[in-house]
């Protein structure tokens, strides 16, 4: 009986570690994509500000 509970605890721990790892990876990727989008939007805003003045 103890061996069965040990297996349940080990399996649950592994599942939790995998879920946390996946969430961290997804969060980092999302954060990176958000930063890239902000930088691109800022660049577009600067270009649109400069274009009418130079024309």
CNS distance restraints for C-alpha pairs under 8 A (distance, minus, plus):
assign (resid   1 and name CA) (resid   5 and name CA) 6.60 0.50 0.50
assign (resid   2 and name CA) (resid   6 and name CA) 6.20 0.50 0.50
assign (resid   3 and name CA) (resid   7 and name CA) 6.30 0.50 0.50
assign (resid   4 and name CA) (resid   8 and name CA) 6.36 0.50 0.50
assign (resid   5 and name CA) (resid   9 and name CA) 6.19 0.50 0.50
assign (resid   6 and name CA) (resid  10 and name CA) 6.10 0.50 0.50
assign (resid   7 and name CA) (resid  11 and name CA) 5.98 0.50 0.50
assign (resid   8 and name CA) (resid  12 and name CA) 6.03 0.50 0.50
assign (resid   9 and name CA) (resid  13 and name CA) 6.03 0.50 0.50
assign (resid  10 and name CA) (resid  14 and name CA) 6.17 0.50 0.50
assign (resid  11 and name CA) (resid  15 and name CA) 6.18 0.50 0.50
assign (resid  12 and name CA) (resid  16 and name CA) 6.17 0.50 0.50
assign (resid  13 and name CA) (resid  17 and name CA) 6.16 0.50 0.50
assign (resid  14 and name CA) (resid  18 and name CA) 6.15 0.50 0.50
assign (resid  15 and name CA) (resid  19 and name CA) 6.18 0.50 0.50
assign (resid  16 and name CA) (resid  20 and name CA) 6.13 0.50 0.50
assign (resid  17 and name CA) (resid  21 and name CA) 6.09 0.50 0.50
assign (resid  18 and name CA) (resid  22 and name CA) 6.13 0.50 0.50
assign (resid  19 and name CA) (resid  23 and name CA) 6.11 0.50 0.50
assign (resid  20 and name CA) (resid  24 and name CA) 6.13 0.50 0.50
assign (resid  21 and name CA) (resid  25 and name CA) 6.23 0.50 0.50
assign (resid  22 and name CA) (resid  26 and name CA) 6.11 0.50 0.50
assign (resid  23 and name CA) (resid  27 and name CA) 5.94 0.50 0.50
assign (resid  24 and name CA) (resid  28 and name CA) 6.09 0.50 0.50
assign (resid  25 and name CA) (resid  29 and name CA) 6.18 0.50 0.50
assign (resid  26 and name CA) (resid  30 and name CA) 6.02 0.50 0.50
assign (resid  27 and name CA) (resid  31 and name CA) 6.00 0.50 0.50
assign (resid  28 and name CA) (resid  32 and name CA) 6.09 0.50 0.50
assign (resid  29 and name CA) (resid  33 and name CA) 6.14 0.50 0.50
assign (resid  30 and name CA) (resid  34 and name CA) 6.08 0.50 0.50
assign (resid  31 and name CA) (resid  35 and name CA) 6.20 0.50 0.50
assign (resid  32 and name CA) (resid  36 and name CA) 6.19 0.50 0.50
assign (resid  33 and name CA) (resid  37 and name CA) 6.11 0.50 0.50
assign (resid  34 and name CA) (resid  38 and name CA) 6.15 0.50 0.50
assign (resid  35 and name CA) (resid  39 and name CA) 6.18 0.50 0.50
assign (resid  36 and name CA) (resid  40 and name CA) 6.14 0.50 0.50
assign (resid  37 and name CA) (resid  41 and name CA) 6.08 0.50 0.50
assign (resid  38 and name CA) (resid  42 and name CA) 6.08 0.50 0.50
assign (resid  39 and name CA) (resid  43 and name CA) 6.12 0.50 0.50
assign (resid  40 and name CA) (resid  44 and name CA) 6.13 0.50 0.50
assign (resid  41 and name CA) (resid  45 and name CA) 6.13 0.50 0.50
assign (resid  42 and name CA) (resid  46 and name CA) 6.24 0.50 0.50
assign (resid  43 and name CA) (resid  47 and name CA) 6.20 0.50 0.50
assign (resid  44 and name CA) (resid  48 and name CA) 6.06 0.50 0.50
assign (resid  45 and name CA) (resid  49 and name CA) 6.14 0.50 0.50
assign (resid  46 and name CA) (resid  50 and name CA) 6.27 0.50 0.50
assign (resid  47 and name CA) (resid  51 and name CA) 6.07 0.50 0.50
assign (resid  48 and name CA) (resid  52 and name CA) 7.09 0.50 0.50
assign (resid  49 and name CA) (resid  53 and name CA) 7.28 0.50 0.50
assign (resid  50 and name CA) (resid  54 and name CA) 6.38 0.50 0.50
assign (resid  51 and name CA) (resid  55 and name CA) 6.24 0.50 0.50
